[in-house]
Amino acid sequence: MSNPSDPRMEGPQPGESHKERVDRELTELLQGLRVAVTGVQVLFAFLLTVPFSPGFQKVDALGRWLFFIALMSAAFASVCFIAPAAQHRLLFRSGLKERMLHAANGLGIVGAVFLAVSMTSAVALVTETLIDGWPAIVFGGAVGLTAAWLWFIQPLIDLYRAKDVK
């Protein structure tokens, strides 16, 4: 039984040409970005409505900064996650698919960082507005640390360990 997380499953599959591998990897990357784009766009849309809510006038200076950080980082995450699809359309049949794949991978990572910042700030804002004070740091930080662990640290540890196995 093969394990999809097995590092030996990366790279070309048996009988797969270089072009087929690049096509497959780009398709896999775009599918992953599609999931992230939906989440960040829902968050971004919600954040765009917040200042027009009647209760927003009660938000203090810290809350406004948290809101602004959440809004801007969601906007930047959206740009990063959407960029590979836009680039794919512009570079269609240009012979630059592998270069686009590497760029899209980097944009996905940067987008994930911006999304983690946006989620952390949004949770801290809501907590600061509802409860006030130190719980905003605790709960916002918990979201940020969870995203950092699951999205970045744990996969990098797996990558490091997989390199040691080879």
C-alpha positions as CSV (number, residue, x, y, z in Angstrom):
1,M,0.0,0.0,0.0
2,S,1.5,3.4,-1.0
3,N,1.5,6.3,1.4
4,P,0.8,9.7,-0.4
5,S,2.9,11.5,2.2
6,D,5.9,9.2,1.5
7,P,8.7,11.4,0.1
8,R,9.5,8.7,-2.4
9,M,6.1,9.4,-4.1
10,E,7.2,12.9,-5.0
11,G,8.8,13.6,-8.4
12,P,8.1,11.8,-11.6
13,Q,5.7,8.9,-11.4
14,P,6.6,5.7,-13.3
15,G,6.3,6.2,-17.0
16,E,5.6,10.0,-16.6
17,S,7.4,12.4,-18.8
18,H,8.8,15.7,-17.6
19,K,6.0,17.6,-19.3
20,E,3.4,15.2,-17.7
21,R,5.0,15.7,-14.3
22,V,4.9,19.5,-14.6
23,D,1.3,19.4,-15.8
24,R,0.3,17.2,-12.9
25,E,2.1,19.3,-10.3
26,L,0.6,22.5,-11.6
27,T,-2.9,20.9,-11.5
28,E,-2.3,19.7,-7.9
29,L,-1.1,23.2,-6.9
30,L,-4.0,25.0,-8.5
31,Q,-6.4,22.6,-6.8
32,G,-4.9,23.4,-3.4
33,L,-5.0,27.1,-4.1
34,R,-8.6,26.9,-5.0
35,V,-9.4,25.7,-1.5
36,A,-7.4,28.5,0.1
37,V,-8.8,31.2,-2.2
38,T,-12.4,30.3,-1.1
39,G,-11.5,30.7,2.6
40,V,-9.6,33.9,2.2
41,Q,-12.3,35.5,0.0
42,V,-15.0,34.7,2.6
43,L,-12.9,36.3,5.3
44,F,-12.1,39.2,3.1
45,A,-15.7,39.8,2.2
46,F,-16.7,39.7,5.8
47,L,-14.0,42.2,6.7
48,L,-15.1,44.6,4.0
49,T,-18.5,44.8,5.7
50,V,-17.3,45.3,9.3
51,P,-16.7,49.1,9.2
52,F,-20.2,49.7,8.0
53,S,-21.7,47.8,11.0
54,P,-23.3,50.1,13.6
55,G,-21.2,48.6,16.4
56,F,-17.8,49.4,14.7
57,Q,-17.9,52.9,16.1
58,K,-17.4,51.4,19.6
59,V,-14.1,49.6,18.5
60,D,-11.1,51.2,20.2
61,A,-7.8,52.2,18.6
62,L,-6.3,48.7,19.1
63,G,-9.3,47.1,17.6
64,R,-9.1,49.4,14.6
65,W,-5.5,48.4,14.1
66,L,-6.3,44.8,14.4
67,F,-9.1,45.3,11.8
68,F,-6.8,47.1,9.4
69,I,-4.1,44.4,9.7
70,A,-6.7,41.6,9.2
71,L,-8.2,43.5,6.2
72,M,-4.9,44.2,4.4
73,S,-3.4,40.8,5.0
74,A,-6.6,39.2,3.7
75,A,-6.3,41.4,0.6
76,F,-2.7,40.4,0.1
77,A,-3.5,36.7,0.6
78,S,-6.2,37.0,-2.0
79,V,-3.8,38.6,-4.5
80,C,-1.2,35.8,-3.8
81,F,-3.7,33.0,-4.2
82,I,-5.4,34.4,-7.3
83,A,-2.1,35.3,-9.0
84,P,-1.2,31.8,-10.3
85,A,-4.6,31.4,-12.1
86,A,-4.2,34.9,-13.7
87,Q,-0.6,34.1,-14.6
88,H,-1.6,30.8,-16.1
89,R,-4.1,32.6,-18.4
90,L,-1.5,35.1,-19.4
91,L,1.3,32.5,-20.0
92,F,-0.9,29.9,-21.6
93,R,1.1,28.0,-24.2
94,S,4.2,30.1,-23.6
95,G,6.5,27.2,-22.7
96,L,7.0,28.8,-19.2
97,K,4.8,26.3,-17.3
98,E,7.6,25.0,-15.0
99,R,8.7,28.6,-14.2
100,M,5.0,29.4,-13.4
101,L,4.8,26.3,-11.2
102,H,7.7,27.4,-9.1
103,A,6.4,31.0,-8.9
104,A,2.9,29.7,-8.0
105,N,4.3,27.6,-5.2
106,G,6.1,30.6,-3.7
107,L,2.9,32.7,-4.0
108,G,0.9,30.0,-2.3
109,I,3.4,30.0,0.7
110,V,3.3,33.9,0.9
111,G,-0.5,33.8,0.6
112,A,-0.7,31.3,3.5
113,V,1.4,33.6,5.6
114,F,-0.9,36.5,4.9
115,L,-3.9,34.4,5.6
116,A,-2.5,33.3,8.9
117,V,-1.9,36.9,9.8
118,S,-5.4,37.9,8.8
119,M,-7.1,35.1,10.7
120,T,-5.0,35.8,13.8
121,S,-5.8,39.5,13.7
122,A,-9.5,38.9,13.0
123,V,-9.8,36.5,16.0
124,A,-7.9,39.0,18.2
125,L,-10.2,41.8,17.0
126,V,-13.4,39.9,17.8
127,T,-12.0,38.7,21.1
128,E,-10.8,42.2,22.1
129,T,-14.2,43.6,21.2
130,L,-16.2,40.9,23.0
131,I,-14.0,40.2,26.1
132,D,-11.4,43.0,26.1
133,G,-7.8,42.8,27.3
134,W,-5.4,39.8,27.5
135,P,-7.8,37.1,26.0
136,A,-7.4,38.8,22.6
137,I,-3.6,38.0,22.8
138,V,-4.3,34.5,24.0
139,F,-6.9,33.5,21.4
140,G,-5.4,35.4,18.5
141,G,-2.0,33.9,19.4
142,A,-3.5,30.4,19.6
143,V,-4.8,30.8,16.0
144,G,-1.5,32.2,14.8
145,L,0.5,29.4,16.5
146,T,-1.8,26.7,15.2
147,A,-1.5,28.0,11.7
148,A,2.2,28.3,12.0
149,W,2.6,24.8,13.3
150,L,0.2,23.0,10.8
151,W,1.0,25.1,7.7
152,F,4.7,25.7,8.1
153,I,6.6,24.2,11.0
154,Q,5.3,20.6,10.9
155,P,5.6,20.3,7.1
156,L,9.2,21.7,7.3
157,I,10.0,19.2,10.0
158,D,8.7,16.4,7.8
159,L,10.7,17.7,4.8
160,Y,13.9,17.8,7.0
161,R,13.2,14.3,8.3
162,A,12.6,13.0,4.8
163,K,15.9,14.4,3.6
164,D,17.6,12.5,6.5
165,V,16.0,9.3,5.4
166,K,17.4,9.4,1.8
